[in-house]
Amino acid sequence: MMNKAAVLVIYTGGTIGMKAHPVTGELVPFRFEHVLEEVPELQKFCFRIDSYSFDPVIDSSDILPDFWVRLALLIREKYDQYNGFVILHGTDTMSYSASALSFMLENLEKPVIFTGSQLPIGLPRTDGKENFISAVEIAAGLDQQGHALVPEVCIFFQDQLFRGNRTMKYNAEEFRAFRSPNYPALAEAGIHIKYNRKYILYPESWDRPLLVHTQVGTDVVVLKIFPGIEKKVVEAILNIPGLRVVVLETYGQGNAPSLQWLLDLLSGAVSRGMIIVNVTQCPAGSVSMDTYACGIRLREAGVLSGYDMTTEAAVTKIMLLTGQYFDNKKVKELLSQSLNGEF
Ligand code: ASP
């Protein structure tokens, strides 16, 4: 355990480090040294802050699973040298990356705090500075025993710290861009940073070795139910060669139209070994396939409950599990367990 805190800031790109192109006006990423120059306040912290920049830095819309692998491997490489990590990342896919990392970094005992901004850091009204500075302070936070205050993968945005795999990008314009509708904030930043320790996941024992999972499967699809969805669409999706898991986005508490062809297609896919996980299209609340007849029929067709998981958490958890296990039975078993507080 290190006595003096040290934080590694990892810059991947996103609006926080963008500026307008002088000719076209489009937002393009700029180099990390310039991002740091915009936040001289960081020098007031009495702990070491090092930085690492991806090259090239990217808009998070361009992030693919192999980027998560690079991030996870970088954290493994630097794990013993730092008390915590801040990842500057675009907001568009931040919830996917944070969810993915939460499943990749098993036995994590240090903070991995994603943050970014809605306005570039060089602009006068930027939200990037406060997000960045508070994220660094949280990443360095230790309790009296020298253990991390938040040993989890999180997103810090607009005064709130959330468990990463509970978040979704909720607002494309407001500074309060992220929500965690089904789980309370882990910390709130006002004059002081107040940690809600009863909501934070702490290990039963410390000093376990970090295990990094880097096999990511992509044989997954999200199928959103809507009134009038056609049989040929569902049929085509369920017959995609090699497809292993379908995340079925249903109405309300996990309901879908009680069309016989739909139930037959779903139960047929399940009997061929495909996994179908039910998550709700509602931003908040949980799937409960015991309440309405149309939900009960889905359960009888072999559809699995995703409880109150976000689509982002469901997709990335499935990607990690199918990457690790070739057997869908094992994937199914682990999908029904909460691995990192995701439901
Ligand atoms: N398109 C940007 C990105 O995700 C948006 C942002 O950072 O807010 O990289």
Residues whose N, C-alpha, C, O or C-beta is under 5 A from the ligand:
A	BS01	LIG	G14 T15 I16 I58 D59 S60 S61 H89 G90 T91 D92 T93 G116 S117 Q118
